[in-house]
Amino acid sequence: MSYVEDLVVAIETAGVKVATSVPDNWLAPVIKKLTDSKSVTHAPAAREEDALGISCGAALSGVRTLCLMQSAGALNTGGTLATLGIAYGVPLVMIITDRGLLGDATIAHFEKARAFRPFLEALGIPFYDLAPDFLNKDQIEQAFLMAESGQKPIALLITKETLGES
């Protein structure tokens, strides 16, 4: 299976009921498969703050929720994460494409890449790179268990290595 198929299987197996997203070319095939999922309701959003708001609302209603976005967009969510996700202890998982690192030579991502991980650290959001074999390592389920026990957002990062590229 590809990382796309593995990721959707892992999301469905983890019992995710609501997934929100803002498009990114690394996420587009995942979003398409989630839209077609029988067990996950996908809610597309125009902005990352909106996707995060929808995800937080779903999580506060007691369902497992997932928010998918790009690192540049995640940088826009600082206020929403701090005042909603963190302050209210919302257990949600974010899957974020970590753009602008070596091997991703899109110049628009370079400066944002330098700020992204320090941004997550400053907010106190634990983050982990998704390993290429994340399905075998059960990383999606483990992230949800961590988010739920800690009552806080968790970020899983898709890198070129996750995609099977270097």
C-alpha positions as CSV (number, residue, x, y, z in Angstrom):
1,M,0.0,0.0,0.0
2,S,1.0,3.6,-0.4
3,Y,1.3,6.1,2.4
4,V,-2.1,7.5,1.3
5,E,-3.8,4.2,1.7
6,D,-1.9,3.4,4.9
7,L,-2.8,6.8,6.4
8,V,-6.5,6.4,5.6
9,V,-6.6,2.9,7.1
10,A,-4.8,4.1,10.2
11,I,-7.3,7.0,10.6
12,E,-10.3,4.8,10.1
13,T,-8.8,2.1,12.5
14,A,-8.2,4.7,15.1
15,G,-11.9,5.5,15.2
16,V,-11.8,9.0,13.8
17,K,-15.3,10.2,13.0
18,V,-14.6,13.8,11.8
19,A,-11.7,15.0,9.7
20,T,-11.2,18.6,8.6
21,S,-8.6,19.8,6.1
22,V,-7.1,22.6,4.1
23,P,-5.6,21.4,0.8
24,D,-1.9,20.8,0.3
25,N,-0.6,18.8,-2.7
26,W,0.9,16.2,-0.3
27,L,-2.5,15.8,1.4
28,A,-4.8,16.0,-1.7
29,P,-4.9,12.2,-2.2
30,V,-5.5,11.6,1.5
31,I,-8.3,14.2,1.5
32,K,-9.9,12.5,-1.6
33,K,-9.9,9.1,0.2
34,L,-11.3,10.6,3.4
35,T,-14.1,12.2,1.4
36,D,-15.0,8.8,0.1
37,S,-14.7,7.1,3.5
38,K,-17.8,5.3,4.9
39,S,-16.7,5.9,8.5
40,V,-15.1,9.3,8.5
41,T,-17.1,12.5,7.9
42,H,-14.8,15.0,6.0
43,A,-15.3,18.7,6.4
44,P,-13.2,20.8,4.0
45,A,-12.3,24.3,5.2
46,A,-11.1,27.5,3.4
47,R,-8.7,28.4,6.2
48,E,-6.7,26.5,8.8
49,E,-8.3,28.4,11.7
50,D,-11.7,27.2,10.4
51,A,-10.6,23.6,10.1
52,L,-9.1,23.8,13.6
53,G,-12.4,25.3,15.0
54,I,-14.5,22.5,13.4
55,S,-12.1,19.9,14.8
56,C,-12.1,21.4,18.3
57,G,-15.9,21.5,18.3
58,A,-16.1,17.9,17.2
59,A,-13.6,16.8,19.8
60,L,-15.4,18.7,22.6
61,S,-18.5,16.7,21.6
62,G,-16.6,13.6,22.4
63,V,-15.7,12.2,19.0
64,R,-12.2,11.5,17.7
65,T,-11.3,14.3,15.3
66,L,-8.4,14.9,13.0
67,C,-7.2,18.2,11.4
68,L,-5.0,18.0,8.3
69,M,-3.0,21.0,7.0
70,Q,0.3,22.3,5.8
71,S,3.0,23.8,8.1
72,A,2.6,27.2,6.6
73,G,-1.1,27.2,7.4
74,A,-0.5,25.8,10.9
75,L,1.5,29.0,11.6
76,N,-1.7,30.9,11.1
77,T,-3.5,29.0,13.9
78,G,-1.5,30.2,16.9
79,G,-4.3,32.2,18.4
80,T,-6.9,29.4,17.8
81,L,-4.6,26.8,19.2
82,A,-3.7,28.8,22.3
83,T,-7.1,30.1,23.1
84,L,-9.2,27.1,22.1
85,G,-7.2,23.9,21.7
86,I,-4.8,24.4,24.6
87,A,-6.7,26.6,27.0
88,Y,-9.7,24.3,26.9
89,G,-7.8,21.0,26.8
90,V,-9.1,19.8,23.5
91,P,-7.7,16.3,22.6
92,L,-7.3,16.4,18.9
93,V,-4.7,15.2,16.5
94,M,-3.3,17.4,13.7
95,I,-1.5,15.8,10.7
96,I,0.6,18.5,9.2
97,T,2.9,18.4,6.2
98,D,6.2,19.7,7.2
99,R,7.2,21.7,4.1
100,G,10.3,23.5,3.1
101,L,12.9,21.0,4.4
102,L,15.7,19.4,2.4
103,G,14.2,17.7,-0.6
104,D,11.2,20.0,-0.8
105,A,12.7,22.8,-2.9
106,T,9.7,25.0,-3.0
107,I,11.1,28.5,-2.2
108,A,7.9,29.8,-0.7
109,H,8.2,27.2,2.1
110,F,11.8,27.9,3.1
111,E,11.3,30.7,5.7
112,K,8.2,29.2,7.1
113,A,10.0,25.9,7.6
114,R,12.5,27.6,10.0
115,A,9.7,28.8,12.2
116,F,7.4,25.8,12.2
117,R,8.9,23.4,14.8
118,P,9.8,26.2,17.2
119,F,6.2,27.5,16.9
120,L,4.9,24.1,18.1
121,E,7.5,24.0,20.8
122,A,6.5,27.5,22.0
123,L,2.9,26.4,22.3
124,G,3.9,23.3,24.1
125,I,2.3,21.0,21.5
126,P,4.1,17.7,21.3
127,F,5.0,16.7,17.7
128,Y,6.3,13.6,16.1
129,D,7.5,12.8,12.6
130,L,5.3,10.1,11.0
131,A,7.7,7.2,10.2
132,P,7.4,5.6,6.8
133,D,6.0,2.5,8.5
134,F,3.6,4.6,10.8
135,L,0.8,2.0,10.2
136,N,2.9,-0.8,11.7
137,K,4.0,1.4,14.5
138,D,0.4,2.4,15.3
139,Q,1.4,6.1,15.4
140,I,-2.1,7.4,14.7
141,E,-3.7,5.5,17.5
142,Q,-0.8,6.3,19.8
143,A,-1.2,10.1,19.0
144,F,-4.9,9.9,19.9
145,L,-4.2,8.1,23.2
146,M,-1.6,10.8,24.1
147,A,-4.0,13.6,23.1
148,E,-6.8,12.1,25.2
149,S,-4.8,11.3,28.2
150,G,-3.0,14.7,28.2
151,Q,-6.1,16.7,27.1
152,K,-4.2,18.6,24.5
153,P,-3.5,18.8,20.8
154,I,-0.8,16.6,19.3
155,A,0.9,17.1,15.9
156,L,2.0,14.3,13.6
157,L,4.3,15.6,10.8
158,I,4.5,14.3,7.3
159,T,8.0,14.7,5.9
160,K,9.6,13.5,2.6
161,E,10.6,10.4,4.5
162,T,7.0,9.7,5.4
163,L,6.2,9.8,1.7
164,G,9.0,7.3,1.0
165,E,11.1,10.0,-0.6
166,S,14.5,11.4,0.5
